[in-house]
Amino acid sequence: MTRPLRIGSGAGFAGDRLDPALVLAERGELDFLGMECLGERTVALAQLRRRKDPSKGYDPMLERRVARLLPLLERYGITLVTNMGAANPTAAGHAVLAIARAQGIAVKVAVVTGDDVLAQIRPDAPIIEAQGTLADYGEPVSANAYLGTAALLPALATGARIVITGRVADPSLFLAPIAYRYGWSLDDFDRLAAGTCVGHLLECAGQLTGGYFADPGRKDVPNMAWLGFPYADVAEDGSAVIGKVDGTGGAISLANAREQLLYEVTDPHGYLTPDVVADFSSVRLREAGRDRVAVSGARGHGRPAQLKVSVGYHAGFVGEGEIGYAGANAVARATLAGDIIRDRLEGQFAEMRIDLIGSTSLHGRAFDSGACPYEVRLRVAARSPTQDGASLVGEEVEALYTNGPAGGGGARKYVHEQIGVVSTLIDRERVQSEVTTLEWAPHAETV
């Protein structure tokens, strides 16, 4: 009997750790390794980097990750599928070739493009999250459609060791290798839903092994400093067993698998992806051994006629200032400092927030029943259409050093250009993906 396909999750976001992916590649007996490194704001910021330097715009950690992984991919015959291409998948592909040259390792890279639809979106396109249209927001800097499995299958068919994409739906990074290996039809919606369910469980990496689950004393997770990342053994019918490399930290349990299954799923009966409308309400999870959970039962019906598009737009600048207060009466002094800033900046910003970190910053009010923290940090932030306007916030906070109240210290100030993100839809027929292969070998190179 042929063993199930094994696919691992090597990253759950752009800033994720590298060492769990190395453990998976070295000891996980993988067929495929998926690395999900692209969020909505991440791709918008990548577009800004590409505007400043056309050779950039891909994941800043790509070189570091690929340099460590490439020898393992080659040694163990693992195919890497990743969206580290971000806003510039082609440049990312060439960056991989440069690493291969430096290491003397032959490699074929398949680059998937076509998600960039900035030239195709219209100002009157309606917004998903709220009433209104794109015209109600700032100048668009990026618009990336969520590609799906159909865009990835031709790339996998090239036999490339590394498949690099831009904006692809997170579970599709895992569904595509499963569908490719088993030859699933793109109209077999139950199997596509099953693979999507597996991909959804894997896509956030350490969340499934307890990272986002842990809550000391209530939901304890062992050895979190060395959290292992998960893999799935997927059968031809789409059923799977989730596991992790033995000896790694964390835990895979029914409880955290259930939490991850519902993560970011607004409608379990109709989870929309580019590949399928998945029904997770019929999913069955059961323990299949220590750190093993079996998953089955997802159903699917049809696919959306439109693709989601993540649109990044200029949202001005945010100025921030922070200063700390400690000792007796710290909260009262920090509150007075906030009142001073509010009086001095009144009417100058449409949006301004004043928080006491340690008391009110997360909920906008205190929940400490009168108990006074011994130390607290004042944070002031305001949005401005100009960089100079935003700078005023930090300047006023810094001035509290000598202008009172007493005992302020550790002042810091920042100004950040802001990229807002909204979503719209585009007819899938208007989005055309392409695959380009890049190769390097010690005595030959082709594009």
N, C-alpha and C positions, 0 to 999 in steps of 0.2 A: 504494500500500500504506500503510495506517495505521501510523504509528510506534508502537512499543511504549509502554506506560505507563511513566512515570519517577517513581519515588518515592525521596525522599532521607531520610537519617537525621540529624536535627538535634540529638539529645542521646541519651546513653547512660546517664545517671544524673542524680540531682537536682542535683548540683553541677557539671554539665558546663559547658564554655565556651559562650558565645553566638556569638562571631564566626564559627566554621565554619558555623553554621546560616544566618547572614546571607549568607555567600558562596554557599551552596547556593541560597538563595532568589533572590539577585541574578543569579547567573551559571549556575545549574545547569539551567535550562529544565525545571523540575519541574512535574509535575501535582499531586503530593501531597508533603507533608513530615510525617514521623512524628517525634515527640519522646517518647522513653521516659525518664521521670523518676521512677519509683516503684519502690522496693525494699520488701522485707517489713518491715524496721524503719522505713523512711521513712513508710509509711502508718500504722504504729502510733504513731509520734511525732506525725504529723499529727492523729490522733484525739485525742491529749492536748491539742494546741493548740486543737482545736475545742471540747473540753470547757471550756477556760478562756475562750474567746471564740467564740461561735457563728458569727461572721462570718469566722472564719479556718479553718484546716485544709486549705487547698490549698497548692500548692507556693509557698514564699516567693519564688522567683524568677519567678513567673508574670508579674507586672506588668512587670518589666524585660524579659523575653523578648518578651512580646506587644507592648509599646510599640515595640520596635525592628522586630519582624517584621510587624506589621499593615499598614503601608504597602506592604511588598513583596508580601505575600500578595494584597492588593487589586490592585496594579499588574500582577502577573504571573499572576493567576488561579490561585493555588496554594491548595489546601485543606490546612489543618493538622489533624492527628489526634494527640492527646496525652492522656496520663494525668496531667497536671499538676493535675487536680481533686483527686487524693489522697483525703482524707477528707471533702471538701466540694465536689463538682463544681458544685453549684448556685451556691454563693458564688463559685467561680472564674468561672462564666459571667457573673455580674453584675460581677465585676471587669473582665472583658474589655469589657463594655458601657461601663463608666466610662472605660476607655482610649479606646474608639471615640468617645465624646462629646468627650473632651478633644482628640482629633485631628480631629474632624469627618469621620470615615470611617464610612459605613454598613456594618453588619456583621450577619450572622445567625450565632448560636451554637447548636449542638445539644449539650445536656447529657445524658449517659448516666448513669443511677443504677441502683441495685439490687444492687450488689456488697456493700453493708454488710449482713451477716447475723448481727450480734452477738446479736440477739434470738432467733435461730433455732437457735443451736448449743446442744448439751446437754453438761453436765459429764461424762457418761460416753462422749463421743465419743472414739474411739481416736486416738492420735497416730501420724503417719506416720513420724517420724524415730526413734522409740524405743518401747519397751513402755510401757504405761500409758495414761491418759486425761487429758483436760483438767483434771479435778479434782485431778490431781497437781501442778498448777502454780498460780501466783498468780492473783489476780483478773483475768479478761479485761478488757482495755480496748478491744479492737478485734477484729473478725472479718470479713475481706473475702474473698469468693469471687472466683476468677479468671474473669471474663467472657470471652467469645470473640467471634468474628465475627458471630454471630447477633444480638448486642446492639448491634453497631456499624452494621450495614447500614441499619436504619431511620433512624439519625442521618445517615448519608451521603445517604440518599434525600431528606432535607429540603432539600438544596442549600446547607447551611450552609458558610460559609467556614472556621469553626473547630469541630471536634468535640472536646469535653472529656469525659474519663471519669475514674473512679476506678480501682480495681484491675481491670485487663484483662491477660490474658496478653501478655507482651512481643511475640511474633511476630504476635499478632492485630492489633496496631496497624497493621501493614504488610499482613497478609493481607487484612483487611477492604476497604481501598481497591482492591486488585487484584481481589478477588471481585466487588466492586460494579461496577467499570468493565467487566469482562468478563461479568458476569451468570452467574457460576458457581453451580451448584447446591450447596447445603450437604451433599449426599450424594455429590458428585463427589470422593471421598476422595483420588484421585491428584493432582488439581489442588490441592486444599486442602493436601496435603502439600508440593507444589512451592512454593506460596505461603508456607507455614510455613517452609520451608527458606530462602527469600529473607528473610523477616522475621527469622529467627534469625541470619542473617549480618549483617543491618543493625542489629539492636536495640541493640548496644553502641557504635555510632557509631565513634569513633576507634580502637577495638580492631581493626577490620577494615582500617584504613589504616596500621596498624603500631604504634599506641600501646602495646598490651600485648604486642606481639611483640618490640619492640626489645631488644637485648642487645648493647651495644657490642663490636665486634671479632668477634662471632659471628653476629649477625643485625642488621646495620646498617640503619637507616631514615633517609632524608635529610630535612633541614629540618623536624625535629620541632617546633620552636617555632611553626610555622605549619601544623600538621597539618590536612589537609583531611578532611572527613567524607564517607562514601560515599553513592552512590545506586545504584539498580538499574533497568535497562531490562527490563521484564517483558513477555514475549509472552503471547498468549492461552492457550497450553498450559502456562504456568507456568515455562517456561525463562527464564533471565535472564542479563544481562551486568552484572556489578558494576563500577562505575567511580568516579572522583572528578573534581572540577573540575580542568581542566588548570592547572598552575602552582601548585597548592596543595602543601603539604608532605606527607610520608608516602609510602607506597607500597601498592599493592594487588598481591599476588603469590599464586601458588599456595600458598606456604608459610604465609602468615598467614591465607589463606582456609581452609586445612585446619585450622589451629588453632582458628579461630573456629567452624567447623562443629561441632567436638567440644566446644566450651565449654559446660559445665553440662549436657551430654547424658549421662545415666547409662546409657542403653541406646540405642545408635544404631539398633537394630532396632525399637524401640518407644518413641519419644519422645512422651510424653503431653502433649497440649494440650487446651483445651476444644473445639477444632474437629476434631481428628483424632488418631489414633495414627499417627505418621509414622515411616517406615522410611528413615533416612538412609544405610543401608549400601549402597544402590544409587546414591547421588549421584555424579555425575561433574563434576569441575572441570577446566577447561583454560584455558590462556592465550589471550586473545582480542585481544592488543595490549598496548601499554605501559599499565600501571596498569588493565588490564581482565582480568577473569576471568569466564568463562562457567560457569553452573551449571545442571544439569539432572539428571533421573533419580530424584528422590524419589518414593516410593510411599506410599500410605496405606491403612489398613483400619479402618473404623469410627471411632467416637468414644467416649471414656469415658462411662460411665453416671453418674459423679459428677464434681463439680468440686472442685478443690483450694481449701482455705480457709486463709488465713494468719491466725493468731491471735496478737495481741500481749497480753502479760500483765505485771502489775506484778512486777518481779524485785528489788525493794528498791533500795538505793543502793550505789554504788561510790565509795569514797574513794581518792584517789591522792595520792602525794607524790613529788617528784623533787628530786634534788640532784646536782650535778656535781663530779667530782674530776679534776684534771689534774696532769701532771708525773710525775716519777719515782715509782714505786710506786703509781700511781693506782689500778690494779685491786685491789691489796691493801687500800688504804684504803677503797675503795668496798665491797669484800667485808666488811670489818670493820663498816662502817656498816650493811650489810644484816643482819649477825649481831646487832647491837645492837637493831635494830628487831624482829627475829624474837623475841629474848628478851623484849623489853618487851611485845609484843602476843600472846605465846603463849597460845593457848586462848581468845582473845577473838573470833575470827572462824572460821567454818566454812571459808571460802575466802580464802586470802591468797597473793599471788604477789610474789616479790622478784626483780627482774631487773637485770642490768647491761647497759644499752643500749650496744651496741658490742662486746659479748662474748657474752652468754648470752640476750638478750631474745627472740630469734626461735625458738631451738631448745631452750632450757632448759639448755644446756651450751655450753662453749666449743669452738671448732674451730680455734683459732689456733696450735696446736702449740707452746705455750709463749711465743709472741711476746706482748709486753705492749703494749696500746694506750697511747698517751701521754695520752689523755683518755677518760673513761668517765662514764656517767650512771646513777646508781642510781634505779630506779623501784620503788615499793611500791604495791600495789593490794590492796584487800580489799572484800568484799561484806558489807553489813550490812542488816538489815531496817529500820533507822532512819537518818535523816539525821545525827543527833548521833553515832551509833556510827561512821558512815563518816567523819565529820570527824576522828576521832582519828588516822587514818592520816597525813593531811597534817600534823597538829600534831606528831606524833612525828618525822617527817622534818625538818620545819622546825627542830626543837629541836637537830638535829645541828650546826647552825651553830656553837654554842658548847660543845656537849657532846661533840664529837669524833666521828670522827677529824679530823685536821688537813686544812685546805685545802678544805673543802666550800664550794660557792658556787652561786648561781643557783637557790635552792630555790623550788619552786612547789607549790601544793596545790590540789586540786579535789575537789568532790563532785558526782556526777551521779546523777539518778534513772535507774534502769535499766528498760528494757522488753525482756523476753524475747520470742522469737518461736518458735512451733511451728506445725505444720501438721496439718490434719485434712481430712476429705472430707464433702461434702454432696451429696445427690441433686440432680441438675440441675433437676428439676421443682420443687424448693422455692425456686429462685432466679428471681425475676422482674425483668427489667430494664425500664426506662422511658426514654423520650426526651422531653425538654422543649426547646422552641426559644425562644430569647430574641433579640430584634431591636432594633437602634437605627438610625435614619436621621435626618437633620437635621430633618425635620418630622413624624416619626411614630415611635412606640415601642409595641411589643406584646410580651406575654409569653404 
